[in-house]
């Protein structure tokens, strides 16, 4: 998003209001925390980088923006190292016009490197551990965002991207995504973030809010390149972001996901959906990557708000979601604790919660 549009975008959020919340209301990961282990603005004197992170992208493998990115936003090294929360500390992938889409011009993309790709034992690789595995920070903005609860929803200026991972830099697996935005939103319009899943850019990271979108490698274990062994989810050295021009010409992978409207006999979506986001944008148009962080293992799924301890904050969210089901009122994704997940919050989930009560993550106690 270009500088000159920042104030305009915030005004648009206020005028647009919040649409009906969707089913994908997972919270993002706080980039910075304060002494209370809750979200903190990066500019706060007591703010520190969230200890849930164990590493960050260390090199750029490739950067192929679409035509027209301003020179202020085309330095790919801006995406290396820790998140800053600075919405101008980004590299842009650019946006495509309808004419370029029709001509087959490829969307912009960037691939970052984690650890030494030639050393399979490098601890800086991304691995499929318990919980989320890595987090992507884009400079999306939202007028009102809850940084401490177990679920989120709201109208957000979002520029979305597909997420691909690779072990060798040649063969990639893509996270299957869902986008339920039902029509174009305009050049600097907003989308309901809880209608989006497994796309980078659905959490805000600007103007004092530093939150990234988390990804779990267990969600790609059935992808062909993973099944064949070309991509090893316990040895990911590359993450690639591919911009999605929000015209509706590019589609999600919804048929691989459960349709929340098929309750109580859940089935998958019967078709993929066109993806809409803010389009057409310019200057720093399209997806603006700020950072990609690698997470420490989250051993306790009952730590719903991801502050490293299972406590009354988590119980309050769990109690709110009690007896809810995927697609229904009061549903909170992170409260579906028992494995395999059954899309309803019940005694099986409560048993997990009770067993983990007052447990503390190792990374919090360090």
Secondary structure, DSSP 8 states (H G I E B T S, - for coil): --GGGHHHHHHHHHHH------S-----EESEE-TTSSB--TTSTT-EE-TTEEEE--EEEEEE--TT--GGG--GGGGSSS----TTS-EE-----HHHHHTT----EEEEE-S-TT-TT-TTSB---SS--EEEEE-BEESS--SSSS----EEE---EEEEEESSSSSEEE---EE---S---TT--EEGGGEES-BT-SBEETTEEEEEEE-GGGGTTSHHHHTTSS-TTSB-EEEEEE--TEEEEE--GGGSB-GGGTTS--B-SS--EEE-S-S--SS-S-EEEEEEEE-----TT-TT-SSB-SHHHHHHHHHHTT-BTTSTT--GGG--SSS--SB-SHHHHHHHHHTTT-B-HHHH-
